[in-house]
Amino acid sequence: QLQLVESGGRLVQAGESLRLSCAASGRNFENYAMAWHRQAPGKEREWVGGISWSGGTTYYADSVKGRFTISRNNTKKVVYLQMNSLRPEDTAIYYCSNRDKEFWGQGTQVTVSS
């Protein structure tokens, strides 16, 4: 099992950057592919991107491709979401999970003002 805790969300201006972290505890974190998701007010949760267990492969939704980067440090048991060129439409609660969505964090709020 994994326990996941997101952090790093805050209020930023459009165009700024922000890095979110997802700290994991539990066994065998390095064996799990991981993912980031987000849920904007009044909308369904959407997948943002994912990363393989080794970190060698990443995947992104079209809406964030070229602006967001996912990375991981298996020694520290952390997954990161680097968000650049933020837009007001990126405002959401951001969640991390394992790829198969068995384990979820509580989310961290990102608000982008125009």
C-alpha positions as CSV (number, residue, x, y, z in Angstrom):
1,Q,0.0,0.0,0.0
2,L,1.0,3.6,-0.5
3,Q,0.1,6.7,1.5
4,L,0.4,9.9,-0.6
5,V,0.6,13.5,0.5
6,E,0.6,16.4,-1.9
7,S,2.1,19.8,-1.2
8,G,3.2,23.0,-2.8
9,G,-0.1,24.4,-4.0
10,R,-0.8,28.1,-3.6
11,L,-2.0,31.2,-5.3
12,V,0.1,32.4,-8.2
13,Q,-0.2,34.9,-11.1
14,A,-0.7,33.8,-14.6
15,G,2.6,33.0,-16.3
16,E,4.3,32.0,-13.1
17,S,5.7,28.6,-12.3
18,L,5.0,26.2,-9.4
19,R,6.2,22.8,-8.3
20,L,4.0,20.3,-6.6
21,S,5.3,17.4,-4.6
22,C,3.7,14.1,-3.8
23,A,5.4,12.3,-0.9
24,A,4.8,8.6,-0.6
25,S,5.2,6.3,2.3
26,G,4.7,2.6,2.3
27,R,6.5,-0.2,0.6
28,N,7.8,-0.6,-2.9
29,F,7.1,2.9,-4.1
30,E,9.7,2.4,-6.8
31,N,7.5,-0.3,-8.4
32,Y,4.6,2.0,-9.0
33,A,3.9,4.1,-12.0
34,M,2.4,7.3,-10.8
35,A,0.0,9.9,-12.1
36,W,-1.2,13.5,-11.4
37,H,-4.8,14.5,-11.8
38,R,-6.7,17.7,-11.2
39,Q,-10.3,18.8,-10.5
40,A,-11.4,22.3,-11.2
41,P,-14.5,23.8,-9.6
42,G,-17.7,22.4,-11.1
43,K,-15.8,19.9,-13.3
44,E,-14.9,16.3,-13.3
45,R,-11.5,15.2,-12.2
46,E,-9.1,14.9,-15.2
47,W,-5.8,13.2,-15.7
48,V,-2.9,15.5,-16.1
49,G,-0.1,13.1,-16.7
50,G,1.9,10.1,-15.6
51,I,5.3,8.7,-15.1
52,S,6.7,5.2,-15.3
53,W,8.1,3.4,-12.3
54,S,11.7,4.2,-13.4
55,G,10.9,7.8,-14.4
56,G,12.1,7.1,-17.9
57,T,8.8,7.6,-19.6
58,T,6.3,10.4,-19.0
59,Y,2.8,11.1,-20.5
60,Y,0.8,14.3,-20.6
61,A,-2.6,15.5,-21.4
62,D,-2.8,17.8,-24.4
63,S,-3.9,20.7,-22.2
64,V,-0.6,20.7,-20.3
65,K,1.9,19.3,-22.8
66,G,4.9,21.5,-23.1
67,R,4.1,23.4,-19.9
68,F,4.1,20.7,-17.2
69,T,6.8,18.2,-16.4
70,I,6.5,15.1,-14.1
71,S,9.5,13.6,-12.5
72,R,10.3,11.4,-9.5
73,N,12.9,10.5,-7.0
74,N,12.6,6.9,-5.9
75,T,15.2,7.3,-3.2
76,K,13.2,10.1,-1.6
77,K,9.9,8.5,-2.6
78,V,8.6,11.7,-4.2
79,V,6.8,12.6,-7.4
80,Y,7.0,16.1,-8.7
81,L,4.8,18.2,-11.0
82,Q,6.6,21.2,-12.4
83,M,4.1,23.6,-13.8
84,N,5.3,26.5,-16.0
85,S,3.4,29.2,-17.8
86,L,0.4,28.7,-15.6
87,R,-3.0,29.9,-16.8
88,P,-6.2,30.7,-14.9
89,E,-7.7,27.5,-16.4
90,D,-5.1,25.5,-14.5
91,T,-6.8,26.5,-11.3
92,A,-7.8,23.2,-9.6
93,I,-7.1,20.8,-6.8
94,Y,-4.2,18.7,-7.8
95,Y,-4.0,15.0,-6.8
96,C,-1.4,12.3,-7.2
97,S,-2.2,8.6,-7.4
98,N,-0.6,5.5,-8.5
99,R,-1.3,4.8,-12.2
100,D,-4.0,2.3,-11.4
101,K,-5.7,4.8,-9.1
102,E,-5.8,2.5,-6.1
103,F,-4.1,5.1,-3.8
104,W,-4.8,8.8,-3.7
105,G,-3.5,11.8,-1.8
106,Q,-5.8,14.4,-0.3
107,G,-5.0,17.0,-2.9
108,T,-3.4,20.5,-2.9
109,Q,-5.1,23.7,-4.2
110,V,-3.5,25.6,-7.0
111,T,-5.1,28.9,-7.9
112,V,-3.9,31.0,-10.9
113,S,-5.0,34.6,-11.0
114,S,-5.2,36.6,-14.2
